[in-house]
Amino acid sequence: MKAALTVTDSAAGRIATLMAEAPADTKGLRLTTPQKGCSGLTYKVDYVVSPNLLDEVVETPSGKLFIDSGSLLYLIGSEMDWAEDDFTAGFTFSNPNEKGRCGCGESFTV
């Protein structure tokens, strides 16, 4: 079965770094799409200590990425990347389900 989301090598490298620095009881990272910003949803990545039974699990070479069930439909077919430049660093998402983004790029709508 194909994963709901793909992770680039750059994102996998960042996941590996985060997992190496994570508290001892961390099981992986969780990706959610909480409501935020002027367009409605945003991408959020946190440590996971207790996975939810309904989480979708994406196995990466550097650790597990859990997607909460409420966000899964918004993320199917997406690609997660890690980008850095002189001023910013963060996970980026290429999401075919997005219908629009706010001007600052902080939030999106589906």
C-alpha positions as CSV (number, residue, x, y, z in Angstrom):
1,M,0.0,0.0,0.0
2,K,1.3,3.4,-0.9
3,A,2.0,5.9,1.9
4,A,-0.4,8.8,2.3
5,L,2.5,11.2,2.2
6,T,6.0,11.0,0.8
7,V,9.0,12.3,2.6
8,T,12.1,13.7,0.7
9,D,15.6,12.8,1.7
10,S,16.1,16.3,3.1
11,A,13.0,15.9,5.3
12,A,14.1,12.5,6.4
13,G,17.4,13.9,7.4
14,R,15.7,16.6,9.5
15,I,13.5,13.9,11.1
16,A,16.6,12.0,12.0
17,T,18.1,15.1,13.7
18,L,14.9,15.7,15.6
19,M,14.6,12.1,16.7
20,A,18.3,12.2,17.9
21,E,17.5,15.2,20.0
22,A,14.1,14.0,21.2
23,P,13.2,13.0,24.8
24,A,13.8,9.3,25.5
25,D,10.1,8.3,25.4
26,T,9.4,9.8,22.0
27,K,7.9,7.3,19.4
28,G,8.1,9.6,16.4
29,L,6.7,12.9,15.0
30,R,3.1,13.8,14.5
31,L,1.9,15.9,11.5
32,T,-1.4,17.7,12.0
33,T,-3.4,20.4,10.2
34,P,-4.9,22.5,13.0
35,Q,-7.1,25.6,12.2
36,K,-4.9,28.7,12.1
37,G,-4.3,31.8,10.1
38,C,-6.4,33.6,7.6
39,S,-6.9,30.7,5.1
40,G,-8.0,28.1,7.7
41,L,-5.4,25.4,8.2
42,T,-1.7,25.1,8.9
43,Y,0.9,22.3,9.1
44,K,2.2,21.5,12.5
45,V,4.8,18.9,13.5
46,D,5.3,17.8,17.1
47,Y,6.9,14.9,19.1
48,V,4.7,11.9,19.8
49,V,5.0,10.1,23.1
50,S,1.7,8.2,22.8
51,P,0.5,7.5,19.3
52,N,-3.3,7.5,18.7
53,L,-4.9,4.3,17.5
54,L,-6.3,6.1,14.5
55,D,-3.1,7.7,13.4
56,E,-1.8,6.9,9.9
57,V,1.8,5.8,10.3
58,V,4.3,6.7,7.6
59,E,7.6,4.8,8.0
60,T,10.6,6.9,7.1
61,P,14.3,5.8,7.1
62,S,14.8,8.0,10.2
63,G,11.7,7.4,12.2
64,K,7.9,7.2,12.3
65,L,5.7,10.0,11.1
66,F,2.2,9.9,12.6
67,I,-0.6,11.7,10.8
68,D,-3.7,12.3,12.9
69,S,-6.9,10.9,11.4
70,G,-8.5,14.4,11.2
71,S,-5.7,15.6,8.9
72,L,-5.3,12.6,6.8
73,L,-7.8,13.5,4.0
74,Y,-6.1,17.0,3.7
75,L,-2.7,15.4,3.2
76,I,-3.2,12.4,0.9
77,G,-0.7,12.7,-2.0
78,S,1.4,15.4,-0.4
79,E,5.2,15.6,-0.2
80,M,7.0,16.7,2.9
81,D,10.4,18.5,2.4
82,W,12.9,20.4,4.5
83,A,14.2,23.7,3.2
84,E,16.8,26.1,4.6
85,D,18.1,29.5,3.5
86,D,19.8,32.4,5.1
87,F,16.6,33.6,6.9
88,T,14.3,30.6,7.4
89,A,14.3,26.9,7.9
90,G,11.4,24.5,8.1
91,F,9.3,21.7,6.7
92,T,7.6,22.6,3.5
93,F,4.6,20.8,1.9
94,S,3.6,20.2,-1.7
95,N,0.0,19.4,-1.3
96,P,-2.2,18.7,-4.3
97,N,-5.3,19.2,-2.1
98,E,-4.6,22.9,-1.4
99,K,-7.0,25.2,-3.1
100,G,-5.3,28.4,-1.8
101,R,-2.8,29.9,0.6
102,C,-2.8,33.1,2.5
103,G,-0.4,35.9,1.5
104,C,2.2,35.2,4.1
105,G,2.2,31.4,3.4
106,E,1.3,30.4,7.0
107,S,-2.0,28.8,6.3
108,F,-3.9,27.1,3.5
109,T,-7.4,26.0,2.5
110,V,-8.7,22.8,0.9
